[in-house]
């Protein structure tokens, strides 16, 4: 039976092996350690020759790990998975908690990391010194101030996954619908999500894109789920923690009366389009976004972490007008 010692071995092995592979920009090695949306992000960095553009897991040692391992009854077949909540060893007193999802596709197959994110896992401590930078900021992740409740880890074979996982996962589709629109037509209010910086605030931010370049470029956003379903963790509060991975397609087009637009020279978008800060009429960019959503037993959900502000650029290409 797969237990905590097995999961800890997988997690620790992934940590050092991924660090070596990322340090060498060795995508062949990375592909043996990652899968799903996480692998696609690494592939994009590798193809851009920009493997060191952001801080990656390989730059951090994790400690104080809590393992959420589903029972055989909860996952009777394959793929199987488990989740790890852990601390940055260099900032163990920080409220930030890393979340890693691991998946085994078939019996005897390798365990691979499928997704990562961050949440605030501890309450605010009065009088505590605020760090200059939280670990999640290094990863371009925005995190809700209020902490999540502790994950249920299981006692005497009790389940650790949400019994309503199928319903909980619908939050991923609802968030995709919420974030898919042409700026400035995004509607910040939603019956499915509480207002806040990672919900209505993201809609407002996307709407602001319409004012960029003197309002001469149209921005259209389309969220689509990618990377496969991840386990839905049961929290002590009765809520569920759902992690959703998306490919976001952003279409930019010159508005009527605008001849062209361009991207700043030597940016990732410019390089993917051939460099030289060329002139464009219409461009499509694809981004990888991960959102972590807290779904209560009743009422609207809340987003506890999202990296839309610092999303990984997957591709950029010219498209017909």
Residue pairs with C-beta under 8 A, 6 or more apart in sequence:
1 72
2 69
2 80
2 82
3 69
4 67
4 69
7 67
7 69
7 82
7 84
7 102
8 65
8 67
10 82
10 102
10 111
11 62
11 65
11 67
11 84
11 86
11 100
11 102
14 33
14 100
14 102
14 111
14 113
15 57
15 58
15 61
15 62
17 29
17 33
18 30
18 33
18 34
18 56
18 57
18 58
18 113
19 57
19 58
19 59
20 26
20 29
20 58
21 27
21 29
21 30
21 33
21 58
22 30
22 42
22 51
22 56
22 57
22 58
22 59
23 58
25 46
25 51
25 52
27 42
27 43
27 46
30 39
30 42
30 46
31 39
31 42
31 43
32 110
32 112
33 112
33 113
34 42
34 112
34 113
34 114
35 103
35 105
35 112
35 113
35 114
36 103
36 112
36 114
36 115
36 226
36 227
36 228
36 245
37 114
37 115
37 226
37 227
37 245
37 288
37 290
38 113
38 114
38 115
38 116
38 227
39 112
40 226
40 227
40 247
40 288
40 314
41 288
41 312
41 314
44 288
44 312
44 313
44 314
44 315
45 51
45 53
45 54
45 312
48 268
48 271
48 272
48 313
50 268
53 268
54 138
54 139
54 140
54 310
54 312
55 138
55 139
57 100
57 113
57 116
59 138
60 88
60 89
60 90
60 98
60 135
61 88
61 89
61 90
62 84
62 86
62 87
62 88
62 89
62 98
63 86
63 87
63 88
63 89
63 92
64 86
64 87
64 92
65 84
65 85
65 86
65 87
66 84
66 85
66 86
66 150
66 151
66 153
67 82
67 83
67 84
67 153
68 82
68 83
68 84
68 85
68 151
68 152
68 153
68 154
68 160
68 231
68 233
69 82
69 153
69 154
69 160
70 80
70 81
70 82
70 159
70 160
70 161
70 231
71 154
71 157
71 158
71 159
71 160
73 159
74 159
74 160
74 161
75 81
75 161
75 231
78 104
78 105
78 106
78 107
79 103
79 104
79 105
79 106
79 228
80 103
80 104
81 101
81 102
81 103
81 104
81 114
81 230
81 231
82 101
82 102
82 231
83 99
83 100
83 101
83 102
83 151
83 231
83 233
84 98
84 99
84 100
84 102
85 97
85 98
85 99
85 121
85 151
86 97
86 98
86 100
87 94
87 96
87 97
87 98
88 94
88 96
88 98
88 135
91 131
91 134
91 135
93 128
94 131
94 134
94 135
95 120
95 121
95 122
95 123
95 124
95 134
95 147
96 118
96 119
96 120
96 121
96 134
96 135
96 136
96 143
97 118
97 119
97 120
97 121
97 122
98 116
98 117
98 118
98 135
99 116
99 117
99 118
99 119
99 243
99 292
100 113
100 115
100 116
101 113
101 114
101 115
101 116
101 230
101 231
101 243
102 111
102 112
102 113
102 114
103 111
103 112
103 114
103 228
104 110
104 111
104 112
105 112
114 227
114 228
114 230
115 227
115 230
115 243
115 245
115 290
116 290
117 141
117 243
117 290
117 292
117 305
117 307
118 135
118 136
118 139
118 141
118 143
118 305
119 143
119 144
119 147
119 148
119 241
119 292
119 304
119 305
120 143
120 144
120 145
120 146
120 147
120 148
120 304
121 147
121 148
121 150
122 147
123 147
124 145
124 147
134 143
136 142
136 143
136 305
139 307
139 310
140 307
140 309
140 310
140 311
141 305
141 306
141 307
141 310
142 197
142 198
142 305
142 306
142 307
142 308
142 309
143 304
143 305
144 196
144 197
144 198
144 302
144 303
144 304
144 305
146 304
148 235
148 237
148 239
148 241
148 294
148 304
149 235
149 236
149 237
149 239
150 235
150 236
151 160
151 233
151 234
151 235
151 236
151 241
152 158
152 159
152 160
152 233
152 234
152 235
152 236
153 160
154 160
159 234
160 233
160 234
161 231
161 232
161 233
161 234
162 168
162 232
162 233
162 234
162 240
163 234
164 240
165 231
165 232
165 240
168 232
168 240
168 242
168 295
169 229
169 232
169 242
169 244
171 192
171 242
171 244
171 293
171 295
171 301
172 225
172 242
172 244
172 246
172 291
172 293
173 225
174 190
174 192
174 193
174 301
175 192
175 193
175 223
175 244
175 291
175 293
175 303
176 223
176 224
176 225
176 244
176 246
177 223
178 190
178 192
178 193
178 199
178 203
179 186
179 202
179 203
179 206
179 221
179 223
179 248
179 308
180 221
180 222
180 223
181 187
181 203
181 206
181 220
181 221
182 218
182 219
182 220
182 221
183 206
183 207
183 208
183 209
183 210
183 218
183 219
183 220
183 221
184 207
184 208
184 210
184 211
185 207
186 203
186 204
186 206
186 207
186 221
187 203
188 195
188 199
188 200
188 201
188 203
188 204
189 195
189 200
190 199
190 200
190 300
191 300
192 300
192 301
193 199
193 200
193 300
193 301
193 302
193 303
194 300
194 301
194 302
196 302
196 303
198 291
198 302
198 303
198 304
198 305
198 306
199 302
199 303
202 303
202 306
202 308
205 308
205 309
206 219
206 221
209 219
210 218
210 219
212 219
213 261
215 255
216 254
216 255
216 257
216 258
216 261
217 252
217 253
217 254
217 255
217 258
217 261
218 251
218 252
218 253
218 254
218 255
219 250
219 251
219 252
220 250
220 251
220 252
220 253
221 248
221 249
221 250
222 248
222 249
222 250
222 251
223 246
223 247
223 248
223 289
224 246
224 247
224 248
224 249
225 244
225 245
225 246
226 245
226 246
226 247
226 288
227 245
230 242
230 243
230 244
230 245
232 240
232 241
232 242
233 240
233 241
234 240
235 241
235 294
237 296
238 296
238 297
239 294
239 295
239 296
239 297
240 294
240 295
241 292
241 293
241 294
241 295
241 304
242 292
242 293
242 294
242 295
243 290
243 291
243 292
243 293
244 290
244 291
244 292
244 293
245 288
245 289
245 290
246 288
246 289
246 290
246 291
247 286
247 287
247 288
247 289
247 314
248 286
248 287
248 288
248 289
248 308
248 311
249 284
249 285
249 286
250 284
250 285
250 286
250 287
251 282
251 283
251 284
251 319
252 261
252 280
252 282
252 283
252 284
252 285
253 281
253 282
253 283
253 321
254 260
254 261
254 280
254 281
254 282
254 321
259 279
260 279
260 280
260 281
261 279
261 280
262 270
262 277
262 278
262 279
262 280
263 269
263 270
263 273
263 277
263 280
264 270
264 277
265 275
265 276
265 277
266 275
268 313
268 316
269 283
269 285
269 313
269 316
270 276
270 277
272 313
272 315
272 316
272 317
273 280
273 283
273 316
273 317
273 318
280 318
281 321
282 318
282 319
282 320
282 321
283 316
283 317
283 318
283 319
284 315
284 316
284 317
284 318
284 319
285 313
285 315
285 316
286 313
286 314
286 315
286 316
287 308
287 311
287 312
287 313
287 314
288 311
288 312
288 314
289 306
289 307
289 308
289 311
290 305
290 306
290 307
291 303
291 305
291 306
291 308
292 303
292 304
292 305
292 306
293 301
293 302
293 303
293 304
294 301
294 302
294 303
294 304
295 301
